[in-house]
Amino acid sequence: MTTVEAALVAVTAGTDAIGIVMNRTSPRAIDMRVARAILAAVDGGADTVLVVNDKPAKAAADLAADLGVDVLQLHGRYTADDFTAAQSRIARLWRATSLADDPELTVGAYGEEALLLDAARPGSGQRWDTAELATRPGGRWILAGGLTPDNVADAINAAHPWGVDVSSGVESAPGVKDHRAIHDFIAAARQGGAS
């Protein structure tokens, strides 16, 4: 989320979690002032997740603790040692990776509570074929990559993830959330999960 308004739309629509990105190169990156405003507005209405991929794990954990988010999502080539270092500052960690990185697919292998599997180019909106998952992770795994209101229900029914993640699939431009698409995505995801 890049605005308070979009975050509140997601909460009102029934999202379980909202993410804020604090990477140097992402079109979705926000600064501390915007992050604090979003977190204050959400105020317990959903889990809040700090997403990083270009900070040392300990620095990311310090930032997460300072902001008071519920979860730190370490996205990319972080190691088990990185997760151990981060856990000294924040208890709830999500590991985000791509099949392109040949990841360990055991949820909890690095001490994380959930594993997010993304497309080969995270944040690109590129969809990947869930048939590539020869062995699906068990437990809390999150499907991401190219999901939209039009395909999320089918993706859930095909892959059976614990959760789904969306960013570009509900945007009118990079970093600009479409409020109607947020509502439609959440409704479709809940429909897919009920099938």
Backbone hydrogen bonds, N-H to C=O, Kabsch-Sander energy under -0.5 kcal/mol:
donor,donor_aa,acceptor,acceptor_aa,energy
7,A,3,T,-1.9
8,L,4,V,-2.5
9,V,5,E,-2.1
10,A,6,A,-2.2
11,V,7,A,-2.3
12,T,8,L,-2.7
13,A,9,V,-2.1
14,G,10,A,-0.7
14,G,11,V,-1.1
15,T,10,A,-2.4
18,I,47,D,-2.6
20,I,49,V,-2.9
21,V,28,R,-0.6
22,M,51,V,-2.2
29,A,26,S,-1.5
30,I,21,V,-2.1
35,A,31,D,-2.6
36,R,32,M,-2.8
37,A,33,R,-1.8
38,I,34,V,-2.5
39,L,35,A,-2.7
40,A,36,R,-2.3
41,A,37,A,-2.1
42,V,38,I,-2.5
43,D,39,L,-2.2
45,G,42,V,-2.5
47,D,16,D,-2.6
49,V,18,I,-2.5
50,L,71,V,-2.6
51,V,20,I,-3.0
51,V,49,V,-0.6
52,V,50,L,-0.5
52,V,73,Q,-2.2
60,A,56,P,-2.5
61,A,57,A,-2.5
62,D,58,K,-2.4
63,L,59,A,-2.2
64,A,60,A,-2.6
65,A,61,A,-2.6
66,D,62,D,-2.4
67,L,63,L,-2.5
68,G,64,A,-1.9
69,V,64,A,-1.5
70,D,48,T,-1.1
71,V,48,T,-2.3
72,L,92,R,-2.1
73,Q,50,L,-3.3
73,Q,71,V,-0.5
74,L,72,L,-0.7
74,L,94,W,-2.2
75,H,52,V,-2.9
75,H,73,Q,-0.7
76,G,74,L,-0.6
76,G,96,A,-3.0
78,Y,76,G,-0.8
83,F,79,T,-1.9
84,T,80,A,-2.1
85,A,81,D,-2.4
86,A,82,D,-2.4
87,Q,83,F,-2.3
88,S,84,T,-0.6
88,S,85,A,-0.9
89,R,86,A,-2.1
90,I,86,A,-1.8
93,L,91,A,-0.7
94,W,72,L,-2.5
95,R,114,A,-2.5
96,A,74,L,-2.5
96,A,94,W,-0.5
97,T,116,L,-2.7
99,L,118,D,-0.9
101,D,98,S,-1.8
102,D,99,L,-1.8
105,L,103,P,-0.5
107,V,105,L,-0.7
109,A,106,T,-2.1
111,G,108,G,-1.6
113,E,93,L,-2.7
114,A,93,L,-0.8
115,L,140,R,-2.1
116,L,95,R,-3.2
117,L,115,L,-0.5
117,L,142,I,-3.0
118,D,97,T,-3.2
118,D,116,L,-0.6
124,S,121,R,-1.9
128,W,145,G,-0.7
130,T,128,W,-0.7
132,E,129,D,-2.3
133,L,130,T,-1.7
134,A,132,E,-1.6
141,W,139,G,-1.5
142,I,115,L,-3.1
143,L,163,G,-2.5
144,A,117,L,-2.3
151,N,148,T,-0.7
152,V,148,T,-1.9
155,A,151,N,-2.3
156,I,152,V,-2.5
157,N,153,A,-2.4
158,A,154,D,-1.9
159,A,155,A,-2.7
160,H,156,I,-2.5
162,W,141,W,-2.4
163,G,141,W,-1.6
165,D,143,L,-2.3
170,V,167,S,-1.8
171,E,168,S,-1.7
172,S,176,V,-2.3
173,A,176,V,-1.0
176,V,173,A,-2.8
177,K,175,G,-0.7
178,D,170,V,-3.1
179,H,177,K,-0.7
182,I,178,D,-2.0
183,H,179,H,-1.9
184,D,180,R,-2.6
185,F,181,A,-2.8
186,I,182,I,-2.3
187,A,183,H,-2.4
188,A,184,D,-2.5
189,A,185,F,-2.8
190,R,186,I,-2.2
191,Q,187,A,-1.9
192,G,188,A,-2.5
193,G,189,A,-2.3
194,A,190,R,-1.0
195,S,191,Q,-0.7
195,S,192,G,-0.8
